[in-house]
């Protein structure tokens, strides 16, 4: 899944900064998180057409239906299992990134007169 230590260290770094430039440097990590989220979302989009193949089509010939079902179970289902992992990673990344954004906003407010441009906002 995701590296929880990275997010713990990132939060600690945000909490430790005392100046606006240092906070801007710490906020730069959100750009890499957005990149990972984009990569995972693209991978999920690439795999979506395969999901349509998981149900055997209607057919009258029993042997063809059996072959198609066996093909789905033996080839396609194992191929698309990563979709569940990618979906879970994307959700976890979004939640962690939102918590870091909130921490950056809170820290900027505590520093005072500090406006942080988050890299993920430009997209």
N, CA, C and O of each residue as an XYZ file, in Angstrom:
492
protein
N       0.841     -1.187      0.000
C       0.000      0.000      0.000
C       0.887      1.251      0.000
O       1.810      1.351     -0.808
N       0.624      2.174      0.868
C       1.407      3.406      0.901
C       2.399      3.371      2.052
O       2.233      2.616      3.011
N       3.423      4.189      1.945
C       4.472      4.233      2.967
C       4.037      5.183      4.087
O       4.179      6.399      3.964
N       3.515      4.632      5.161
C       3.020      5.437      6.279
C       4.140      6.247      6.921
O       3.900      7.343      7.428
N       5.365      5.714      6.903
C       6.495      6.439      7.487
C       6.755      7.753      6.747
O       7.131      8.754      7.357
N       6.551      7.740      5.436
C       6.731      8.964      4.647
C       5.779     10.050      5.134
O       6.180     11.197      5.331
N       4.514      9.678      5.327
C       3.525     10.664      5.748
C       3.738     11.106      7.193
O       3.481     12.261      7.530
N       4.203     10.205      8.040
C       4.521     10.580      9.419
C       5.686     11.563      9.442
O       5.650     12.563     10.158
N       6.719     11.273      8.653
C       7.874     12.172      8.579
C       7.490     13.507      7.956
O       7.967     14.559      8.383
N       6.630     13.461      6.951
C       6.200     14.702      6.303
C       5.422     15.574      7.284
O       5.620     16.787      7.340
N       4.552     14.957      8.043
C       3.772     15.715      9.032
C       4.701     16.301     10.097
O       4.523     17.445     10.516
N       5.688     15.522     10.534
C       6.649     16.014     11.529
C       7.442     17.191     10.962
O       7.712     18.164     11.666
N       7.808     17.092      9.698
C       8.541     18.191      9.064
C       7.687     19.455      9.016
O       8.173     20.550      9.300
N       6.418     19.301      8.656
C       5.501     20.447      8.612
C       5.359     21.055     10.004
O       5.416     22.274     10.165
N       5.175     20.211     10.997
C       4.996     20.687     12.369
C       6.239     21.396     12.900
O       6.133     22.269     13.762
N       7.422     21.026     12.390
C       8.677     21.574     12.913
C       9.077     22.911     12.291
O       9.911     23.621     12.852
N       8.501     23.264     11.150
C       8.946     24.501     10.503
C       8.488     25.732     11.282
O       7.466     25.719     11.968
N       9.275     26.781     11.152
C       8.943     28.025     11.861
C       8.904     29.223     10.922
O       8.535     30.319     11.342
N       9.273     29.037      9.669
C       9.261     30.152      8.727
C       8.443     29.780      7.502
O       8.277     28.605      7.173
N       7.940     30.801      6.842
C       7.132     30.576      5.650
C       7.939     29.922      4.526
O       7.428     29.000      3.890
N       9.180     30.354      4.248
C       9.939     29.673      3.190
C      10.177     28.184      3.491
O      10.117     27.349      2.589
N      10.441     27.866      4.741
C      10.619     26.463      5.101
C       9.323     25.668      4.911
O       9.348     24.510      4.495
N       8.205     26.303      5.218
C       6.917     25.644      5.029
C       6.639     25.443      3.545
O       6.083     24.416      3.154
N       7.020     26.410      2.714
C       6.841     26.251      1.265
C       7.670     25.077      0.758
O       7.207     24.296     -0.074
N       8.900     24.953      1.262
C       9.742     23.816      0.882
C       9.097     22.499      1.303
O       9.101     21.533      0.540
N       8.547     22.458      2.505
C       7.896     21.242      2.992
C       6.641     20.927      2.171
O       6.318     19.761      1.943
N       5.946     21.966      1.735
C       4.711     21.769      0.966
C       4.992     21.216     -0.433
O       4.092     20.667     -1.068
N       6.220     21.351     -0.917
C       6.561     20.887     -2.262
C       6.334     19.390     -2.431
O       6.150     18.921     -3.554
N       6.345     18.633     -1.336
C       6.150     17.185     -1.425
C       4.772     16.828     -1.965
O       4.581     15.734     -2.497
N       3.807     17.742     -1.834
C       2.462     17.430     -2.318
C       2.449     17.258     -3.830
O       1.597     16.550     -4.367
N       3.389     17.902     -4.522
C       3.476     17.728     -5.966
C       3.807     16.290     -6.341
O       3.254     15.749     -7.298
N       4.712     15.673     -5.585
C       5.056     14.282     -5.879
C       3.902     13.347     -5.521
O       3.690     12.334     -6.187
N       3.163     13.687     -4.479
C       1.992     12.875     -4.116
C       0.951     12.961     -5.227
O       0.348     11.953     -5.599
N       0.740     14.170     -5.758
C      -0.219     14.336     -6.852
C       0.221     13.544     -8.074
O      -0.615     12.990     -8.789
N       1.528     13.485     -8.319
C       2.035     12.698     -9.437
C       1.753     11.212     -9.276
O       1.367     10.539    -10.232
N       1.945     10.706     -8.077
C       1.669      9.297     -7.800
C       0.177      9.024     -7.953
O      -0.217      8.005     -8.519
N      -0.651      9.939     -7.448
C      -2.096      9.763     -7.583
C      -2.495      9.722     -9.059
O      -3.324      8.904     -9.460
N      -1.904     10.603     -9.858
C      -2.199     10.616    -11.291
C      -1.785      9.326    -11.975
O      -2.505      8.807    -12.827
N      -0.616      8.808    -11.596
C      -0.144      7.541    -12.170
C      -1.082      6.391    -11.830
O      -1.402      5.567    -12.686
N      -1.518      6.339    -10.579
C      -2.423      5.263    -10.158
C      -3.770      5.390    -10.861
O      -4.333      4.393    -11.312
N      -4.287      6.612    -10.956
C      -5.571      6.820    -11.634
C      -5.468      6.431    -13.110
O      -6.402      5.845    -13.657
N      -4.353      6.748    -13.757
C      -4.161      6.372    -15.160
C      -4.111      4.859    -15.313
O      -4.670      4.306    -16.261
N      -3.446      4.194    -14.385
C      -3.353      2.728    -14.426
C      -4.738      2.105    -14.261
O      -5.083      1.148    -14.954
N      -5.528      2.657    -13.335
C      -6.896      2.163    -13.150
C      -7.717      2.348    -14.424
O      -8.467      1.456    -14.820
N      -7.572      3.510    -15.063
C      -8.307      3.774    -16.299
C      -7.905      2.783    -17.394
O      -8.754      2.329    -18.162
N      -6.621      2.447    -17.467
C      -6.148      1.477    -18.454
C      -6.762      0.096    -18.227
O      -7.011     -0.638    -19.182
N      -7.004     -0.254    -16.977
C      -7.508     -1.583    -16.647
C      -9.033     -1.696    -16.712
O      -9.561     -2.809    -16.713
N      -9.741     -0.590    -16.766
C     -11.207     -0.635    -16.743
C     -11.820     -1.451    -17.883
O     -12.766     -2.198    -17.632
N     -11.330     -1.346    -19.121
C     -11.950     -2.153    -20.190
C     -11.865     -3.661    -19.942
O     -12.714     -4.416    -20.415
N     -10.866     -4.092    -19.218
C     -10.722     -5.515    -18.933
C     -11.865     -5.994    -18.041
O     -12.294     -7.143    -18.140
N     -12.357     -5.111    -17.170
C     -13.444     -5.506    -16.276
C     -14.688     -5.945    -17.045
O     -15.429     -6.812    -16.582
N     -14.919     -5.357    -18.203
C     -16.088     -5.732    -19.000
C     -16.002     -7.185    -19.472
O     -17.019     -7.790    -19.810
N     -14.807     -7.735    -19.493
C     -14.610     -9.103    -19.965
C     -14.776    -10.153    -18.866
O     -14.651    -11.348    -19.133
N     -15.053     -9.728    -17.650
C     -15.147    -10.693    -16.550
C     -16.450    -11.494    -16.546
O     -16.544    -12.505    -15.851
N     -17.427    -11.072    -17.289
C     -18.680    -11.822    -17.385
C     -18.722    -12.525    -18.736
O     -18.499    -11.906    -19.776
N     -19.009    -13.818    -18.709
C     -19.090    -14.583    -19.955
C     -20.284    -14.104    -20.773
O     -21.353    -13.837    -20.224
N     -20.098    -13.997    -22.089
C     -21.228    -13.585    -22.940
C     -22.261    -14.701    -23.052
O     -21.953    -15.876    -22.847
N     -23.475    -14.318    -23.375
C     -24.513    -15.324    -23.593
C     -24.148    -16.152    -24.831
O     -23.759    -15.605    -25.863
N     -24.278    -17.457    -24.713
C     -23.993    -18.348    -25.839
C     -24.792    -19.629    -25.661
O     -25.132    -20.018    -24.544
N     -25.078    -20.258    -26.753
C     -25.842    -21.499    -26.698
C     -24.952    -22.731    -26.637
O     -25.381    -23.788    -26.174
N     -23.757    -22.603    -27.087
C     -22.882    -23.766    -27.135
C     -22.173    -23.930    -25.799
O     -21.364    -23.087    -25.412
N     -22.471    -24.998    -25.105
C     -21.973    -25.228    -23.747
C     -20.446    -25.233    -23.681
O     -19.867    -24.677    -22.748
N     -19.799    -25.849    -24.650
C     -18.343    -25.910    -24.613
C     -17.716    -24.521    -24.783
O     -16.704    -24.222    -24.149
N     -18.291    -23.694    -25.609
C     -17.770    -22.331    -25.801
C     -17.939    -21.537    -24.517
O     -17.039    -20.807    -24.102
N     -19.094    -21.686    -23.896
C     -19.342    -20.969    -22.652
C     -18.385    -21.461    -21.566
O     -17.853    -20.653    -20.804
N     -18.163    -22.749    -21.488
C     -17.228    -23.286    -20.504
C     -15.819    -22.760    -20.761
O     -15.117    -22.368    -19.829
N     -15.408    -22.753    -22.035
C     -14.075    -22.246    -22.369
C     -13.941    -20.771    -21.989
O     -12.939    -20.366    -21.398
N     -14.937    -19.985    -22.325
C     -14.889    -18.555    -22.004
C     -14.847    -18.361    -20.489
O     -14.089    -17.528    -19.991
N     -15.648    -19.118    -19.762
C     -15.654    -19.010    -18.302
C     -14.305    -19.411    -17.720
O     -13.793    -18.752    -16.815
N     -13.738    -20.480    -18.232
C     -12.414    -20.900    -17.762
C     -11.357    -19.832    -18.078
O     -10.488    -19.552    -17.252
N     -11.437    -19.247    -19.262
C     -10.504    -18.194    -19.647
C     -10.625    -16.988    -18.702
O      -9.623    -16.412    -18.277
N     -11.844    -16.630    -18.392
C     -12.073    -15.505    -17.476
C     -11.488    -15.808    -16.103
O     -10.797    -14.977    -15.515
N     -11.772    -17.005    -15.600
C     -11.303    -17.357    -14.261
C      -9.791    -17.550    -14.189
O      -9.166    -17.194    -13.189
N      -9.209    -18.106    -15.231
C      -7.788    -18.427    -15.194
C      -6.887    -17.287    -15.652
O      -5.744    -17.186    -15.205
N      -7.390    -16.422    -16.545
C      -6.538    -15.379    -17.129
C      -6.964    -13.983    -16.703
O      -6.159    -13.218    -16.171
N      -8.196    -13.660    -16.932
C      -8.628    -12.274    -16.713
C      -8.756    -11.879    -15.249
O      -8.303    -10.801    -14.865
N      -9.354    -12.714    -14.436
C      -9.524    -12.345    -13.028
C      -8.189    -12.102    -12.326
O      -8.061    -11.105    -11.616
N      -7.197    -12.967    -12.493
C      -5.894    -12.659    -11.864
C      -5.260    -11.393    -12.439
O      -4.547    -10.681    -11.732
N      -5.511    -11.116    -13.692
C      -4.938     -9.938    -14.333
C      -5.481     -8.639    -13.736
O      -4.748     -7.653    -13.650
N      -6.739     -8.621    -13.326
C      -7.348     -7.383    -12.844
C      -7.339     -7.236    -11.320
O      -7.849     -6.242    -10.802
N      -6.784     -8.180    -10.609
C      -6.717     -8.055     -9.147
C      -6.016     -6.775     -8.688
O      -6.393     -6.219     -7.656
N      -5.009     -6.291     -9.420
C      -4.368     -5.040     -8.989
C      -5.318     -3.838     -8.934
O      -5.011     -2.845     -8.275
N      -6.445     -3.913     -9.604
C      -7.393     -2.787     -9.576
C      -7.800     -2.480     -8.140
O      -7.871     -1.314     -7.754
N      -8.064     -3.499     -7.357
C      -8.445     -3.284     -5.961
C      -7.321     -2.592     -5.196
O      -7.575     -1.682     -4.407
N      -6.088     -3.018     -5.426
C      -4.941     -2.409     -4.767
C      -4.781     -0.950     -5.187
O      -4.579     -0.077     -4.343
N      -4.871     -0.686     -6.480
C      -4.725      0.691     -6.963
C      -5.819      1.597     -6.405
O      -5.548      2.732     -6.011
N      -7.035      1.105     -6.370
C      -8.139      1.907     -5.842
C      -7.913      2.233     -4.367
O      -8.149      3.361     -3.934
N      -7.458      1.252     -3.601
C      -7.185      1.476     -2.180
C      -6.026      2.451     -2.000
O      -6.074      3.316     -1.126
N      -4.978      2.316     -2.827
C      -3.843      3.238     -2.735
C      -4.259      4.660     -3.074
O      -3.848      5.609     -2.405
N      -5.071      4.808     -4.107
C      -5.522      6.139     -4.513
C      -6.326      6.803     -3.402
O      -6.144      7.990     -3.131
N      -7.205      6.059     -2.763
C      -7.997      6.606     -1.665
C      -7.115      6.968     -0.475
O      -7.301      8.017      0.143
N      -6.158      6.105     -0.155
C      -5.265      6.380      0.975
C      -4.385      7.592      0.698
O      -4.170      8.417      1.585
N      -3.877      7.706     -0.522
C      -3.059      8.868     -0.879
C      -3.855     10.162     -0.795
O      -3.356     11.175     -0.304
N      -5.086     10.126     -1.273
C      -5.929     11.321     -1.218
C      -6.177     11.746      0.225
O      -6.117     12.933      0.542
N      -6.451     10.792      1.089
C      -6.702     11.110      2.498
C      -5.454     11.673      3.167
O      -5.530     12.661      3.897
N      -4.314     11.050      2.923
C      -3.067     11.527      3.531
C      -2.677     12.899      2.988
O      -2.226     13.758      3.745
N      -2.848     13.110      1.684
C      -2.524     14.408      1.097
C      -3.430     15.501      1.668
O      -2.974     16.615      1.923
N      -4.698     15.187      1.868
C      -5.626     16.160      2.450
C      -5.216     16.517      3.875
O      -5.308     17.676      4.279
N      -4.767     15.527      4.632
C      -4.325     15.810      6.007
C      -3.066     16.682      6.000
O      -2.926     17.576      6.833
N      -2.152     16.423      5.060
C      -0.952     17.251      4.971
C      -1.298     18.679      4.539
O      -0.730     19.639      5.059
N      -2.226     18.821      3.592
C      -2.659     20.153      3.174
C      -3.260     20.923      4.352
O      -2.994     22.112      4.525
N      -4.067     20.240      5.153
C      -4.661     20.873      6.326
C      -3.585     21.278      7.325
O      -3.654     22.359      7.910
N      -2.586     20.409      7.522
C      -1.494     20.725      8.441
C      -0.690     21.926      7.937
O      -0.280     22.778      8.725
N      -0.469     21.989      6.622
C       0.251     23.130      6.047
C      -0.549     24.410      6.248
O       0.011     25.442      6.620
N      -1.859     24.349      6.004
C      -2.707     25.519      6.207
C      -2.704     25.985      7.651
O      -2.630     27.183      7.925
N      -2.785     25.034      8.574
C      -2.770     25.382      9.997
C      -1.423     25.980     10.396
O      -1.366     26.943     11.160
N      -0.349     25.409      9.878
C       0.978     25.919     10.219
C       1.189     27.305      9.615
O       1.790     28.169     10.254
N       0.707     27.529      8.405
C       0.822     28.845      7.778
C       0.071     29.891      8.601
O       0.546     31.013      8.781
N      -1.099     29.512      9.095
C      -1.873     30.428      9.932
C      -1.140     30.716     11.241
O      -1.147     31.847     11.727
N      -0.507     29.687     11.808
C       0.220     29.873     13.062
C       1.460     30.750     12.873
O       1.808     31.543     13.748
N       2.117     30.598     11.733
C       3.287     31.428     11.451
C       2.862     32.880     11.255
O       3.554     33.805     11.679
N       1.729     33.064     10.615
C       1.199     34.406     10.362
C       1.832     35.021      9.126
O       3.021     34.842      8.863
N       1.010     35.755      8.367
C       1.457     36.431      7.150
C       2.229     35.457      6.261
O       3.304     35.784      5.760
N       1.680     34.273      6.073
C       2.343     33.213      5.316
C       1.337     32.600      4.360
O       0.351     31.995      4.780
N       1.595     32.761      3.070
C       0.716     32.182      2.058
C       1.493     31.110      1.307
O       2.547     31.383      0.733
N       0.974     29.904      1.314
C       1.658     28.771      0.720
C       0.952     28.367     -0.567
O      -0.263     28.165     -0.584
N       1.729     28.252     -1.652
C       1.200     27.755     -2.922
C       1.431     26.256     -2.956
O       2.573     25.796     -2.972
N       0.347     25.497     -2.969
C       0.455     24.046     -2.995
C       0.536     23.578     -4.441
O      -0.260     24.013     -5.274
N       1.483     22.702     -4.753
C       1.708     22.257     -6.120
C       0.518     21.502     -6.691
O       0.264     21.589     -7.892
N      -0.199     20.786     -5.894
C      -1.352     20.043     -6.374
C      -2.512     20.926     -6.784
O      -3.406     20.462     -7.491
N      -2.530     22.209     -6.358
C      -3.631     23.110     -6.676
C      -3.638     23.563     -8.124
O      -4.686     23.969     -8.629
N      -2.516     23.509     -8.801
C      -2.429     24.022    -10.161
C      -3.135     23.121    -11.161
O      -3.411     23.562    -12.277
N      -3.431     21.904    -10.814
C      -3.994     20.943    -11.765
C      -5.480     21.043    -11.840
O      -6.111     20.304    -12.595
